[in-house]
Amino acid sequence: MDFDLKSLHPLEIRLLRHVAKNEKITVERISKELAYKLGQCNQAFSWLSAKDYLVEISRNIRTLYEITDTGKDYVSKGTPEVRIINLLKEKGSLRMPDIARELGLENKDVGSAFGQLSKEGILKMDADKNVEVTEKDLPGRVLLFVSLLTKGLERGILDESKFTKDELIVIKANSKKRGASASPFKIIEREDLVYELTDNGNKVKNLLLEQGLTGEEIGGLTPEMLSSGSWKGKDFREYNIKTPPSRVLLGRRNPYSQYLQWVKDKLSSLGFEEFDGPLVETEFWNGDALFMPQFHSARDIHDVYYLKNAASAKEIEQPWLDQVSETHESGWETGSRGWGYKFDRDFTRRQVLRSQGTVLSAKQLHKAKIPGKYFGVARCFRYDQVDATHGADFYQTEGIVLGEDVNLRTLLGLLKMFAEEIAGAEEVRYVPGYFPFTEPSIEVHIKHPVLGWFELGGSGIFRPEVTKAMGIDVPVLAWGLGIDRMALMHLGLNDLRELFSPNIENVRLRRSK
């Protein structure tokens, strides 16, 4: 069997020369012994496996926990629960907004801490809504959490297999896999792969040794090398002079951009009016107008990006500010009891990157025609672990339908159109969901031929707390669907990242249907 040594990359050559038959080859070993970076190890393993020079002999998935900047902040300043207890021991009793202001914490963080500590009998609230601390000691849960934070700071990475049962319960409650910036710990799933040299790999290794190829050969001359003469006496990698020349290709529109325009044209032809808005929004429109409480853990559904050193908005339009504020506090005239807390009018003016397309629907409500149909294609920003179906920024197609006669059946018909006609899915299912601003709420899922079932997006009928505060007294259907994911089906892709690939060849090969 002939082996093409010229096609080997220097990373492959160095690795093959370094290992021996029947030795275990791992990322940790190659990183340490050859000073390869993680990406270089994975590249070399992938290339050599494809050529049958390496073979995988075992695979083990480990769950690790890495302390985040938030966790490091907890170590230096104390966790919110410990800081709240220490403050109340010093000051006596305080209202929750005062606690947040004294400690520089978010209202929602104080609310979450109070909820848990009150259940455990550590804190209580009197009739005047003042919070005070009891004489009980800190619960073991808090002490264990502080211990884990200290270990995380010292070691950086903690292995799940080394935890006790109680430690595992505590760290899972304080960790996130996606959107971990506001969480003390980040969950990392790591695959430990072990390889061995194959018979072919061993033969290639011997050939490399015989011919004196080291992987240190020069692959290209630089002006500095020519100027200094450092190239003299060096070995050079061989070049293939039979490599074909580059093709001459005519330009055309980006397939994804073309698809987005096709979706807009289709919805416009169905009588929908398009709306749009700025990328930077206030907390009022991004969450408060959608009846998402300022303190509640439901707000954590959206891990927003805040603007560094940004000034707050000067004002929020009236009467929407007053009506939304009263709706949160007491329910206003919506028939609801509201959330029962003091609405923070400074917090609501804070600016964030738009985390959901529904913000456009909220802003459209008070100026919408009845009956009316509206849509938008909105770029949104939400911290997420990037993979085949998730991105840190993404597009949603957002819309509302207002009218006396619209109902759940109308909504299901719209979802069917999006899933089948716009995404091109053949298998669709609808499952109950939860969103703070709709009731009932529905998620639509589609089946991808390679990725399997995944969520296309959420929808529902806006709650009265959302619509009446904006002057609307008829049913309003709403949806926010991931148009990036619809494009996966429509363009025949298997990974969202291909929509934004810097690989121009991949872009040329894709055409919108």
N, C-alpha and C positions, 0 to 999 in steps of 0.2 A: 504493500500500500504506500502510495506517495503522499508525503506531507508537505504542504505549502508553508514553509517557514516565513516567507516574505509577508504573508498576510497577518502574521502575529503582531499584536500591539506590544510596545515595551512593557506595559503592565502585565500582560500575559507571559512574556518571556521571563521577566524577573521572578514571577510567581512559580512558573514551572521549574526553573533552575533551583529554586529554594527548597521545594518540598520533595519528599520521597514516597515511594510506593508503600501503601498501608498506613501512612500517617494521617491523622485527623487534621483537616484544614478548616479553620473557622475565621470569622471576621476578626475576633479578638487576637488570634495568633498573628494573622498577616498584618494587622494594624500595628501591632507591637514590634514584630520582627522586621518588617519591610517599610514601616512608617507610611503605609497606605491610609488614606482617608476612607471613611465609610463608603462614600460614593465610588471611589476607585476599587475598593474590594468588591462591591456588588457588581460593578461593570466587568471586572476580570472574571468573577465567578460565572456570570451570565454568558459571556463570550466563550469561555472554555467549556462550559456545560453544553452549549449548542454545538460545539465541535467534537463532543464526545471525548474530551481530554480530562474532564472532571465529572464525577457522579455524586449526586446527593445521597447520603446514607442515613440521615436522620433529620427530623424537624421538630422543634419544640416551641410552643407559643408561651411567652411569659408576660404577665401583667406587672408593669412598674408604675411607680408614682413619683413624679418630679415636683419639687416645691416651686411655686410660681413667685412672681414679684409680690403678689398679694400676701402669700404665705410668709415671705421674708419680712414684709411690713408687720405682719402679726407677731413675728418673733421679736422685733425691735420695740414695737409699741404696745403689744398685748392684743389678744383677740377681742372682737367687739363685745363679747359676753363678759370677759374679765374686766375690760375697761368700763363697761356700764356699771358693773357691780361695785368696782372701786370708786367710781364717781359718786354713786348713790350713798355709799358708806361715808364719803367725805361731806357731801352736800345735804344729805337727808332725802328729800323727795323732790322729783322734777317731772314735768310733763315730757312726753316722748320727743316733741320737736325741740325742746330745750336741751334734752340729752344729745340729740343729733348735732345741734349747734355747738354745744360745749366740746364735744369730742371730734367734730369735723367728720361725722359719719353721714351716710345717706339715710333718709327717713325709712326706706324699705329695710335696710340692714338693722336698724334699731327695732323696727316692728318685728322682724323675724326672730331676733335675739330675745325680745320680750315674750313672744309667743311660746318659745321653747322653755325659757326659764320660769315662766309663770306656771306652765304645766308641771314642772318639777318642784314647784313650791318655793323657788328662790326669790322671785319677784312677785309683787302684787300691785294692783291699781285700786286707788280709793274712789269714792264717789265723785270727786273733783277731777278725776283722770290724772292724778299724780301717781307716779310710779315710785315705789319704795322697796328696799331690800329687806328680807327676813334675816333671822339670825343663823340660818342653816349654812353649812359649809358648801363649798363649790361641789357640784356633782362630779363623780368619777369620770364621766364622759368628757367634761371640759379639761380636767387635769390630764387625761389620756391624750386629748387633742393637742395640748400644749407640748407634751412629751414628743409626739409625732412630728410637730413642727420643728422642734429642736433637732431631732434626728435628721429630718429632711434638709435642714440648713447645713448640718455637719457633713452629710454623705451625698447630698444632691439628688440621688436616685434611691428609692426604697423598693425592695422586691416584695411582692404580695405573698410569696411563699414563706417569708420570714415573719409574718405577722401572727399574733395571737388572734383568737376569735373576736375578742372585744376590740382590738386595734383595727381589725378588718372592718368591723361595723362602723367605727368612727371615721376612718379615712375614706370609706366609700361615700359617707354622707357629706364629705367636704371635698369631693373631687369631681372633675368633669373631663370627659374625653374631648368634647367640642366646646368652643367658647369658654376656655378655662382661664381667661385673663382675670376674671373677678372671683375665681375660686382659689382656695389656698393650695390645692394640689392639682396637677394635670395627669390624666391617665394615659399611659403609653403602652401599647401592645407591641411587643417585639418578638420576631421570629428568630430563633437561634437555629441556623442551618449548619450542618456538618458535611463536609465533602471529603472525597478521597480521589487520588490519582487513578485514572483508568489505565489499562494496558497501552492504549494508544497514546495517552498522555505521557506515560513513562518512556515510550519510544521517542516521542517528540523531545522530551527532556534530554535524552541521551544524544539526539541529533544536535540540539542546541549547544551542548557541551563540546561535542566533537568539532563543530564549525566555529566555536568561539563567540557565538552571539550572546551578548550579556543583557540586552535591553537598555543599555546606556548609549547606544549609537545615536548620532545626531540626525534629527529628522528635518532640519531646516536651518539655513544660514540667516543670521541677523546682521544688521549694519554694525552692531557692537562687536560681533565675532570677527567680521572682516577687518574692522579697524584695529582690533587688538591682536589679531592673528591666532586667537585661541583655538581656531578650527584645525590648525596644522597638527598632523599626527593623530587625529581622531578618526574613528570609524563612522561611516555614514550608512543610514538605512537605504536599502535599494528602492528605486521607484519603478512603477509599472508604466512604461512609455506607451502602452497600448490602451490606456484609459481613454474612453470616448470623450469628445468635447461636449461642452454644455449645450443643451437644447435652447433654441430660440422660442420663447413662449409669449403669446399675446396676453395682455392683461384683461381682467374682467372683475366684476364686483365680488366682494367677499361673500361667500355663500350664506354665512349667518346674518350679515347685514341685509342680504337679499330676502332671507326668510322673515326677518322682523318686519320688513316693509310689506311682504306678502300678507302677514297676519293683520297688520293695520288696514290694508286695503280690503281684506275680507270682512273685518268687523265694520268698517265704514260702509261697505256695500249692504250690510244687514241693518243699517239705520243707527248705528252707535255713533255718538259724538266723542271725539278724543279729548282727553284732558292731560295736563302735565304740570310739573312743579319743580322747585329747586332741589338740588341734592342735599342741601343743608336745611334742616327743619328744626322747629322748637319741640321741646318735650310735650308741649300742649297738643300739637297736631300729631306728633308721632305716637303718643300714648294716651294723654289725658282725654282728648276728644273722643277716644275710642273706649272710654270707661275702663281703662286699665289703671288701677289704683297706684298711687305714687310710692306706697310702702310695701305692697303685697308681693309675695314671691312670684305671682303670675307675671310680674314685670320682667322677670328673669328669662321669659320665653325669648326675648330679643336682647342679645348681647351687643349693645350698640357701640359705635366708635364715637368718642367725644372729641371735640376740637380743642387742640392745645392752645391755652391762653386766649380762648375766644370770648368775646363780649356777649352777654345775654341780649336777647331781643329787647328793644325798647318797650314794646307793648304788645298785647294780644288783642285782637279785634273784639269789640263789644257788639251785641250783648252776649256773644258766644262764651267769653271768659266767665262772666257771672253765672250764666246758665249751666255751664259744665262744672264750675266750682260747686254750685249748690247741689247739682246732681250727685257729685261725689260725696258731699257732706251729708245730705239728708234725702236725696232722691228728687228734689225740686218738684216739678209737676208731672213726673214720668210714671207715678204709681209705684216707684221703687223706694226702698228705705236707704238707698245709697250705700256708701262704704263706712260712714260714721267716723270720719277723721277730719282734721283741720287741713283743708286744701292749701298747699304751699304755692303761693303765687310767684315766688322767686324761682323755685325749682322749675315751674312750668315754662319760664322764659329761656331756660338753658338750651343751647344749640347742639344738635347731634347730626351725624350723617344719617340720612333716611335709612331705617332698618327694615321697612316693609312698604309695599306699594299701597297698602290700605290707607296710608296717610293722605294720598291723593283723593280717595273716595270721601274721607272725612272732610276735606277742604271743599269738595264739590257739593256736599249735601245742601248747605244753606242757600246755594244759588242754582240748584237743579230745577229743571222743569218737571211737572207731574202731568201725565206720565212722561218718563224719560229713560234713555239708555246711554250709558257713558262707559268709556274704557280708557286705559292708558297702558303704555309699555314703560315700566319704571326700572331704573337701575337702582339696586338696593345694596346696603353694606351691613354685613353682620358677621361677627367673628365666627369662624367655623373651620374645622379640620378639612383641608382640601383633599378630595378624593374623586372617584369617578362620577359621583352624583352630587357633590357639594363644592361650593366655592366661597371665598371670603367676600366677593362681590358678585352679584348676579342680577339677572333681569326677571321681573315678574310682569305678567299681564294682569292688570287689575281692573275691576269694573263694578258697576252698580246698575240695577234696574229698579225704578220706582213706579208704583202704580197701585190703584185700589185692588186690582184683580190678580196681582202676582202672588205666587205661593211656592211651596216646596217643589211641586211638580214642575213649575216653570224653571226653577233652579236646576233640577236634575236634567232637564232638557238641554240647558246651556252647557252643563258639565259634559254631557254626552257629546255635544258638538265639539267642544275643545279637545276631548280625549280622542275621538274617532276621526274627525275631519281635519283638525289643525295639527294634532300630534301624530295621527295616523296609527293609533293603537288598535289592535284587534281584540284584546282582552282588557276589560275595564271593570273595576268594582268600586263601590261606594261604602265607606265605613263611618260610623259616628266619630266625631272629633270634639275638641274643646278649644274655644277661643274666647277670651274675655268679652268680646264685643258682638258675638253672634249667638243666637239660640233659636232653632237648633243649629248645630255646626256639623259640617260634612267634609271629610277628606276624600279626594278622588285618587285612586291608585291605578296605574297601568302596568302591563307586563312587557318588559323589554326582552327581546330574544336572547340576549347574552347576560344582562345584568339582573334579569328576573323582575319581580314586583318592586316598585318603589312609588313613593308618594309624589303626585303631580302638584298638589297644593291643597289649600283649604278654602272653604266657602261656608255660607250660611245666610240667615236672615238677621239683619242688624237688630240689636236690642233697642227697646224704647229709650233707654238711657243714652243711647248714641243719637238716635234720629230726632227725638223730641227736643233735646237740648240744642239741635241745629235747626229747629223750626219745621221739621218734617213730621207729618202725622199719618203717613201711609206706609205699608210694608216696603222694605228695601232689601232686595237681594244683593249679596256682595260675594266676590271671589277674589282670590289672589293666587295665581297659578305660576309655577316655575316655567317660564317660556324657554329657558335654557334646556330643561329636561324634555320639553316637547320637541325641541330641535334635535335631541339625540335620536328620537324615533324617526322624525321627518327626514333627517339627513343620513340616517343609517350609521350613526356613530356609536361607540361603546364607552366613551369617556368625555365628560363635560370639558375637560381641559383642551380637547382637540378643537373646540369652537374658538379658542383664543391662542392656538398654537403658533409659536414663532417659526415653525417649520413650514415654509412657503409651499413646499411640494405637497404637503397634506392639504393645504388650503386650495391648491390648484385642482386636486383630485375630487373635491367635493362640489356638488352642484345642488342647488335647491330644486325640489320636485316642481 
